Amino acid sequence: MMGPMAEFATLERLPGLTPVLFAASAYGACRRMPKVSADGLPRGTDCRVYMIGAGRDVTLTREFEVFHLPVIFLYVDGRFHRQLRAPAAVPGLQQALAAPAQEAP
């Protein structure tokens, strides 16, 4: 069984859209994010969503330099595209995908 760190080693090889959601169950906004994130994805998109428990996966949370929850890191064809502070940014998911890529954190 692969853990989150092992799977993230393959992130650069994943085709399509890969949203990486960092959240914590203690926050109401974080508990709502999985449904909102799925609803905001473009239909028919080749997509694999990663849900990261910020309190459980501390090493990964630090590696991504996460300071505010919830947050979504968007990867397109294995390349970092953009960070979205959620939940306010979720309605703009499609606009974020259309925008130019940002520098990786």
C-alpha positions in Angstrom: 0.0 0.0 0.0 1.4 3.4 -1.0 1.2 6.3 1.4 0.7 10.0 0.3 4.4 10.6 0.0 5.0 7.7 -2.3 2.0 8.7 -4.5 3.3 12.3 -4.7 6.5 11.0 -6.1 4.5 10.2 -9.2 2.6 13.5 -9.3 4.8 14.8 -12.1 3.8 11.8 -14.3 0.0 12.1 -13.9 -1.9 13.2 -17.0 -4.8 15.7 -16.9 -6.0 17.7 -14.0 -4.8 16.9 -10.5 -6.2 19.0 -7.7 -4.4 18.5 -4.3 -6.7 19.6 -1.5 -5.2 20.3 2.0 -7.8 20.4 4.7 -8.5 19.6 8.4 -11.7 18.1 9.7 -11.8 20.6 12.6 -12.8 23.4 10.2 -16.3 23.7 8.7 -15.0 25.1 5.4 -12.7 22.2 5.1 -15.4 19.6 5.6 -17.4 21.2 2.8 -14.5 21.3 0.4 -14.6 17.8 -1.1 -18.1 18.2 -2.4 -17.5 21.8 -3.6 -14.2 20.8 -5.3 -15.9 17.9 -7.1 -18.8 20.1 -8.2 -16.4 22.7 -9.6 -14.4 20.4 -11.8 -15.0 20.6 -15.6 -17.1 17.8 -16.9 -15.3 15.0 -18.7 -11.9 16.1 -17.4 -9.2 13.5 -16.9 -8.9 14.1 -13.1 -7.5 12.5 -10.0 -8.2 14.4 -6.7 -5.9 14.1 -3.7 -7.3 14.8 -0.3 -4.6 15.6 2.3 -5.3 15.7 6.0 -3.1 18.6 7.1 -3.0 17.4 10.7 -2.1 13.8 9.8 0.3 14.4 6.9 2.4 17.1 8.5 5.5 16.4 6.4 3.6 16.8 3.2 1.8 19.9 4.5 5.2 21.5 5.3 6.7 20.4 2.0 3.9 22.3 0.2 4.3 25.3 2.6 0.6 25.3 3.6 -0.2 28.0 6.1 -4.0 28.5 5.5 -6.7 25.9 5.2 -8.4 24.8 3.1 -6.2 25.3 0.0 -6.0 23.6 -3.4 -2.9 23.1 -5.5 -3.8 22.5 -9.1 -1.5 20.4 -11.3 -2.1 20.0 -15.1 -0.3 17.2 -16.8 2.1 16.9 -13.9 3.1 20.5 -13.7 2.1 23.0 -11.0 -0.5 25.4 -12.4 -1.9 27.5 -9.6 -2.7 27.6 -5.9 -6.3 28.4 -4.8 -7.2 29.5 -1.4 -10.5 27.9 -0.7 -13.4 28.1 -0.4 -13.6 31.5 -2.0 -11.6 30.4 -5.0 -13.5 27.3 -5.8 -16.2 28.9 -7.9 -13.3 30.3 -10.0 -11.7 26.9 -10.6 -12.4 27.0 -14.3 -11.1 30.5 -14.5 -8.0 29.4 -12.7 -7.4 26.7 -15.2 -7.7 29.1 -18.0 -5.3 31.6 -16.4 -1.5 31.4 -17.0 0.4 29.1 -14.7 2.1 30.5 -11.6 5.5 29.7 -10.2 5.6 26.5 -8.1 5.7 27.0 -4.3 
